[in-house]
Amino acid sequence: MKSRYESAKDVFIDSIDIDDYIELSNSISVYHQLEQSINKPLKMVLLFGRPGTGKSILLNRLQDQLKYQKEIHYFDAPTSNEKEFFQKLFKAITKKNLPPHTHVNFSVLIDYCKRLRGEREVIILLDEAQMYSVEMMEKIRLISDTRSVKFVISLHKTEDEDLIAKEHFQSRIWEVIELKNATQEDFSTYIYKKLLKKNLHEIANSIKEKDMKLMYQFTKGNYRECNKLMFTIFEICTYYDKNQPSKINYTRLPRKIIEMAALKLGYIHV
Amino acid sequence: MSDIERLEQQWKKYQFKKRRVWYILASLLLFLAIFVPFGKNDRDFSNYIDKIKNITLFSSAQKEDYGVSLLNEPFTEIEMNMEELVNKEESEPLVNLPILDENIQVKKDIYRNDTDSKKGKVVLDIIQTSSVGAYKDVERRFYQSRKIEDALFLAKSYYQRKNYTKAAFWALEANKLDNDIEESIFIFVKSKIKLGQKNKAISILKTYIEHSNSIEAKNLLYKIENEASGL
């Protein structure tokens, strides 16, 4: 017999599926900022934040919402192979597949983009851009200079702020949007909404405010860490539900289980 | 879950460790609460104990009056000491003027002492205090209101306190809001130099000069490149 907690566990599998998008105060505000930036005459927009703050899913959401109004393309996994990257870009800009056994001539592509100026605007959402080489970023910058292709670049916030500072100071036409970890309120809303979306009302009600505060302390509001913690909590609950149901309180999630999950994930050390 | 038993053992250890710390803390607090207010002056302590004992010798009506004044005594003393302490702190200015160079002045702004809980805004009274909490308050306010003055204030103040990492961070925040404000760039550059990143600082300053052709920036660059020390 399937435990009720197995469905709850599956809710928190880490993914950037657009169906899993949850509207929160901070993400709504950042989304609107992104939308407005796209409409400004900027060549490039920088979206940065720590891993697990929701950059990828936000870009997905942007593409999903605007795909019928604008020419907008989402490039997820960065390719280290320059040839593959420009093939994808070629297809996005020209709307044609590159013939087999051919490669993109960069200067011809630039000329093509210049001719498009004023007629079309193509928006490319580049995720995980910290993985692109310096040379590729330079070429991306040259393409953006044609003003017919706009890039929204998402990358991890680095400890060395100089990277961002240098880029920011070098070109004043960047817009920089930072995604931070969730507030306590957003964190709680995120968990509740995720569970309610799958009709897991009882389980959602069994998580009290104090428990939310404790989980927030462990994860510091990071969505990825939250998913990991919740998955582990429900994994433990599933085990107890099947093997030792006396250790489960269906009306209130036991603090013991939250702490056990935190121990397993290394948030607590003994 | 194959490791549930191991997890349970770990949890028991964790509980024991957690409670042990609380027991020790509770004992310490109790000790401090009873003995520290009377400090080295055992006479005051024994006087206090005697006075408490003497309450029982009075009638009920008298007892109440005497009880109130007794209780007030030590607290009044403490309040007076607190007043002196606050007054002493307020006489020491947070920031010495001028901070960085002749051209930069710190604004001695006086903010309304008011909290508007309905709007969720916090307006602070940060006239002069050496409390670290004041910085945190300004930082909190910045994240709500995104006022460039707050970011600049923090950048300058941290620079003055020789916390160059934070000074650079807040200078960058100010610059993100308005990249026409030279002050933020100068503080950032000077902080980087203090952090031993002279080459990077010079590179950033040169880039800024290319875009702005600023005379002050050029002067600063000249100073950096030619002086051995002392910004």
Interface residues (C-beta under 8 A of the other chain):
Chain A: E161 D162 I164 A165 K166 H168 F169 Q170 R172 V176 E235 I236 Y239 K256 E259 M260 L263 K264 I268 V270
Chain B: M1 D3 I4 L7 E8 Q10 W11 K13 Y14 K17 A168 F169 L172 N175 K176 N179 I185 F188 K192 Q197 K200 S203 I204 T207 Y208 H211
